[in-house]
Amino acid sequence: MRPPAFAPALVPAAGIGLRAPHLAEVRARQPELGFLEVHSENFFAEGGAARAALLGLRAEHAISLHGVGLSLGSATGLDTEHLECLAALVAAVEPVRVSDHASFARVDPGCGRPVWHGADLLPVAFTPGSLAVMVANVQRVQERLGRRLLVENLSASLAWADDTMAEADFLAELARRSGCGLLLDVNNLVVNALNAQPAGTPAAAADAEAGRRACAWIDRLAAAAPAGAVGEIHLAGYTVAGDGLVVDDHGSRVHAPVWPVYRHAVRRFGAVPTLIEWDTDLPALDVLLDEAACAQAAMSEVLA
């Protein structure tokens, strides 16, 4: 069940992901939102219309920069050019938050060949070795940016056979060792939990078990992570493919099983800035604003 319609906010307002088709309308209407979030890499080029539009919005709205290309889990290390582009963008925009993912994409094939980039968010192994790599990379990013980075949990359809740590423990220890914050994607938790259900599980039972597992994941993170580690929450829609695989496609309203998990996250972590992500099959702006209002209402209801 979706939360009730928007109620007067007693806590920080939710935000939306800003995509190019909505840019002019957002500037014209000036909707009341806590923040706007953009994909960092779309604005790396200095000058031009895109950067100018973002800087114009920065005068009117809080901006959060969300990246997909740092490859924080790569043993190959960070791409220096990518990091320098991000640092220049951060300096120009002065965002309220900067985030990326607990993933890898860069691999050194050896023999003097160029580094391969998978152009995807590939899951890391949850091992002490992977943790050490990510801690070092996150610390390098934070030192270059001069600010805390938020690191997001993934939706992943596979895991590594040599995993030795629970994902929540891995991320909590990452925050503890590096001083970074965490971006809690509640939708990803539910998607992963749904994909873990045995084939043929009735939908209602699968939803209930996925919610239970996602809430248990949140409880584990809350117990292990430093206080205040969760700096942002993401909500989005997913789709169920023909083979039953649940895909985190960010192409629809937030699904019913996600809302109770979101409320649980608010109970555990408090008034955390919350984003409605929508990247495919973009709807009218009013649909995004309605979803943000639902998130705001849910947060206010829990904290009342």
C-alpha positions as CSV (number, residue, x, y, z in Angstrom):
1,M,0.0,0.0,0.0
2,R,1.3,3.4,-0.9
3,P,1.6,6.1,1.8
4,P,-1.2,8.7,2.1
5,A,-1.1,11.9,0.1
6,F,1.3,14.7,1.1
7,A,1.1,16.1,4.6
8,P,2.8,19.3,5.8
9,A,6.5,18.4,6.3
10,L,8.0,18.3,9.8
11,V,11.3,16.9,8.4
12,P,13.6,17.5,5.4
13,A,11.7,17.2,2.2
14,A,12.3,14.4,-0.4
15,G,13.9,15.0,-3.7
16,I,13.8,13.8,-7.3
17,G,16.3,12.7,-9.9
18,L,16.4,15.5,-12.5
19,R,16.6,14.4,-16.1
20,A,16.9,16.6,-19.2
21,P,13.2,16.3,-20.4
22,H,12.1,17.9,-17.1
23,L,14.7,20.6,-16.8
24,A,12.7,23.5,-18.4
25,E,9.5,22.6,-16.4
26,V,11.4,22.4,-13.1
27,R,12.9,25.8,-13.7
28,A,9.6,27.3,-14.7
29,R,7.5,25.8,-11.8
30,Q,10.1,25.8,-9.0
31,P,8.5,22.9,-7.1
32,E,9.1,22.6,-3.4
33,L,11.6,19.8,-3.1
34,G,14.4,19.0,-0.6
35,F,16.9,18.6,-3.4
36,L,17.5,17.6,-7.0
37,E,19.9,14.8,-7.9
38,V,21.8,14.5,-11.2
39,H,24.3,11.9,-12.6
40,S,27.7,13.4,-12.2
41,E,29.2,12.1,-15.4
42,N,26.5,13.9,-17.5
43,F,28.1,17.2,-16.5
44,F,31.8,16.5,-16.6
45,A,32.3,18.6,-19.8
46,E,33.2,22.2,-18.8
47,G,31.2,24.9,-20.3
48,G,28.2,24.2,-22.6
49,A,24.5,24.2,-22.1
50,A,24.3,21.3,-19.7
51,R,26.8,22.7,-17.2
52,A,25.2,26.1,-17.4
53,A,21.8,24.7,-16.7
54,L,23.0,22.8,-13.7
55,L,24.7,25.9,-12.3
56,G,21.6,27.9,-12.8
57,L,19.6,25.3,-10.9
58,R,22.2,25.4,-8.1
59,A,21.1,28.9,-7.4
60,E,17.6,27.7,-6.8
61,H,17.8,24.2,-5.4
62,A,20.2,22.0,-3.4
63,I,22.0,19.7,-5.8
64,S,23.2,16.2,-5.1
65,L,25.7,14.5,-7.4
66,H,25.3,10.8,-7.9
67,G,28.0,9.0,-9.9
68,V,28.2,5.6,-11.6
69,G,31.8,5.6,-12.8
70,L,34.3,5.8,-10.0
71,S,34.7,2.0,-9.8
72,L,35.4,2.2,-6.1
73,G,35.9,-1.6,-5.8
74,S,38.5,-2.0,-8.5
75,A,41.9,-3.4,-7.5
76,T,43.3,-1.6,-10.5
77,G,42.7,1.6,-8.8
78,L,40.8,4.8,-9.7
79,D,40.8,6.5,-13.1
80,T,42.7,9.7,-12.4
81,E,41.0,11.6,-15.2
82,H,37.6,10.6,-14.0
83,L,38.4,11.7,-10.4
84,E,39.7,15.1,-11.6
85,C,36.6,15.7,-13.7
86,L,34.5,14.9,-10.6
87,A,36.6,17.2,-8.4
88,A,36.1,20.1,-10.9
89,L,32.4,19.5,-11.0
90,V,32.1,19.4,-7.2
91,A,34.1,22.6,-7.0
92,A,31.8,24.3,-9.5
93,V,28.4,23.1,-8.1
94,E,29.2,22.8,-4.4
95,P,26.6,20.0,-4.0
96,V,25.0,19.0,-0.7
97,R,26.1,15.4,-1.3
98,V,28.4,13.4,-3.6
99,S,27.8,9.6,-4.0
100,D,28.8,6.6,-6.0
101,H,28.4,2.8,-5.7
102,A,30.0,-0.1,-4.0
103,S,31.0,-1.7,-7.3
104,F,33.8,-2.2,-9.7
105,A,34.1,-1.8,-13.5
106,R,37.9,-1.3,-14.2
107,V,40.2,-4.3,-14.8
108,D,43.8,-4.4,-15.8
109,P,44.2,-7.2,-18.4
110,G,48.0,-7.1,-18.1
111,C,50.6,-7.4,-20.8
112,G,50.7,-3.6,-21.1
113,R,47.2,-3.4,-22.6
114,P,44.9,-0.6,-21.7
115,V,42.6,-0.9,-18.7
116,W,39.2,-2.4,-19.5
117,H,36.1,-0.6,-18.3
118,G,32.9,-2.7,-18.1
119,A,30.6,0.4,-18.2
120,D,28.5,-1.4,-15.6
121,L,28.0,-1.6,-11.8
122,L,29.6,-5.0,-11.1
123,P,29.3,-6.4,-7.6
124,V,32.5,-6.8,-5.5
125,A,33.3,-9.8,-3.4
126,F,32.5,-9.2,0.3
127,T,35.9,-10.2,1.6
128,P,38.6,-8.5,3.7
129,G,40.7,-8.1,0.6
130,S,38.0,-6.3,-1.3
131,L,37.2,-4.2,1.7
132,A,40.8,-3.0,1.9
133,V,40.8,-2.1,-1.8
134,M,37.5,-0.1,-1.4
135,V,38.7,1.6,1.7
136,A,41.8,2.9,0.0
137,N,39.9,4.0,-3.1
138,V,37.2,5.8,-1.1
139,Q,39.8,7.6,1.0
140,R,41.6,8.8,-2.1
141,V,38.3,10.2,-3.5
142,Q,37.5,11.9,-0.2
143,E,41.0,13.4,0.1
144,R,40.8,14.8,-3.5
145,L,37.3,16.2,-3.0
146,G,37.8,17.4,0.5
147,R,34.5,16.0,1.7
148,R,32.7,12.8,2.6
149,L,31.6,10.5,-0.1
150,L,28.4,8.4,0.2
151,V,28.6,4.8,-1.1
152,E,25.5,2.9,-2.3
153,N,24.6,-0.7,-2.0
154,L,23.9,-2.5,-5.3
155,S,21.2,-4.5,-6.8
156,A,23.0,-7.6,-8.0
157,S,21.8,-10.8,-9.7
158,L,24.9,-12.8,-8.7
159,A,27.3,-13.1,-5.8
160,W,30.9,-14.3,-5.5
161,A,31.6,-17.8,-4.2
162,D,34.3,-16.6,-1.9
163,D,32.1,-14.0,0.0
164,T,33.0,-14.2,3.7
165,M,31.2,-11.1,5.0
166,A,27.5,-10.1,5.0
167,E,27.0,-7.1,2.8
168,A,25.7,-4.9,5.6
169,D,28.8,-5.7,7.7
170,F,31.0,-5.0,4.7
171,L,29.5,-1.5,4.2
172,A,29.4,-0.7,7.9
173,E,33.1,-1.5,8.1
174,L,33.8,0.5,5.0
175,A,32.2,3.5,6.7
176,R,34.1,2.9,9.9
177,R,37.5,2.6,8.3
178,S,37.2,5.2,5.6
179,G,35.0,7.8,7.3
180,C,32.6,7.7,4.3
181,G,28.9,7.8,4.5
182,L,26.4,5.3,3.0
183,L,23.6,5.8,0.5
184,L,21.0,3.2,1.4
185,D,19.0,2.1,-1.7
186,V,15.9,0.5,-0.2
187,N,14.7,-0.6,-3.6
188,N,17.9,-2.5,-4.2
189,L,17.4,-4.4,-0.9
190,V,13.9,-5.5,-1.9
191,V,15.0,-6.4,-5.5
192,N,17.9,-8.6,-4.2
193,A,15.6,-10.2,-1.6
194,L,12.9,-11.0,-4.3
195,N,15.5,-12.5,-6.6
196,A,16.7,-14.8,-3.7
197,Q,13.2,-16.4,-3.5
198,P,12.8,-19.9,-4.8
199,A,11.3,-20.1,-8.3
200,G,7.5,-20.5,-8.1
201,T,7.0,-18.7,-4.8
202,P,3.6,-17.1,-4.8
203,A,3.9,-13.3,-5.2
204,A,2.4,-12.4,-1.9
205,A,4.6,-14.8,0.0
206,A,7.7,-13.6,-2.0
207,D,6.9,-9.9,-1.2
208,A,6.4,-10.7,2.5
209,E,9.7,-12.6,2.8
210,A,11.6,-10.0,0.7
211,G,10.3,-7.3,3.1
212,R,11.4,-9.3,6.1
213,R,14.9,-9.9,4.7
214,A,15.3,-6.3,3.7
215,C,14.3,-5.1,7.2
216,A,16.7,-7.6,8.7
217,W,19.5,-6.2,6.4
218,I,18.7,-2.7,7.7
219,D,18.8,-3.8,11.3
220,R,22.2,-5.4,10.8
221,L,23.5,-2.2,9.2
222,A,22.1,-0.1,12.0
223,A,23.8,-2.2,14.6
224,A,27.2,-2.2,12.9
225,A,27.6,1.1,11.2
226,P,28.8,4.3,12.8
227,A,26.1,6.7,14.0
228,G,25.0,9.0,11.2
229,A,26.6,6.9,8.5
230,V,23.4,6.8,6.3
231,G,23.3,10.1,4.5
232,E,20.7,9.5,1.8
233,I,18.1,6.9,0.9
234,H,17.0,6.0,-2.6
235,L,13.6,4.7,-3.7
236,A,12.7,3.6,-7.2
237,G,10.6,1.1,-9.2
238,Y,11.5,-2.3,-10.6
239,T,10.1,-4.7,-13.2
240,V,9.7,-8.4,-13.3
241,A,11.1,-10.0,-16.5
242,G,9.6,-12.9,-18.3
243,D,11.9,-15.4,-16.6
244,G,10.9,-14.0,-13.2
245,L,14.1,-12.0,-12.7
246,V,13.4,-8.7,-10.8
247,V,15.2,-5.9,-12.6
248,D,16.1,-2.6,-10.9
249,D,15.2,-0.5,-13.9
250,H,14.0,2.7,-12.3
251,G,11.1,2.9,-14.7
252,S,8.0,2.9,-12.6
253,R,6.4,4.1,-9.3
254,V,7.8,2.7,-6.1
255,H,6.3,-0.8,-5.6
256,A,4.1,-1.7,-2.6
257,P,6.7,-4.1,-0.9
258,V,9.2,-1.2,-0.8
259,W,7.2,1.2,1.3
260,P,7.1,-0.8,4.6
261,V,10.9,-1.3,4.2
262,Y,11.4,2.4,3.7
263,R,9.4,3.2,6.9
264,H,11.6,0.7,8.8
265,A,14.7,2.4,7.5
266,V,13.3,5.8,8.7
267,R,12.7,4.3,12.1
268,R,16.2,3.1,12.3
269,F,18.1,6.0,10.7
270,G,15.8,9.0,11.2
271,A,15.1,11.9,8.9
272,V,17.4,11.0,6.0
273,P,17.2,12.9,2.7
274,T,15.3,10.6,0.3
275,L,15.4,10.5,-3.5
276,I,12.9,9.2,-6.0
277,E,15.0,7.7,-8.8
278,W,13.4,7.4,-12.2
279,D,15.7,6.8,-15.2
280,T,13.7,4.9,-17.9
281,D,10.2,5.5,-19.3
282,L,10.2,8.9,-17.8
283,P,6.7,10.1,-16.7
284,A,5.3,13.6,-16.4
285,L,7.0,15.7,-13.8
286,D,3.8,15.6,-11.7
287,V,4.2,11.8,-11.2
288,L,7.7,12.3,-9.8
289,L,6.5,15.0,-7.5
290,D,3.7,12.8,-6.3
291,E,6.1,10.0,-5.5
292,A,8.3,12.5,-3.6
293,A,5.3,13.6,-1.7
294,C,4.5,10.0,-0.8
295,A,8.1,9.6,0.5
296,Q,7.8,12.8,2.5
297,A,4.5,11.7,4.0
298,A,5.8,8.3,5.0
299,M,8.8,9.9,6.7
300,S,6.7,12.5,8.5
301,E,4.3,9.8,9.6
302,V,7.0,7.6,11.1
303,L,8.7,10.5,12.9
304,A,5.6,12.2,14.1
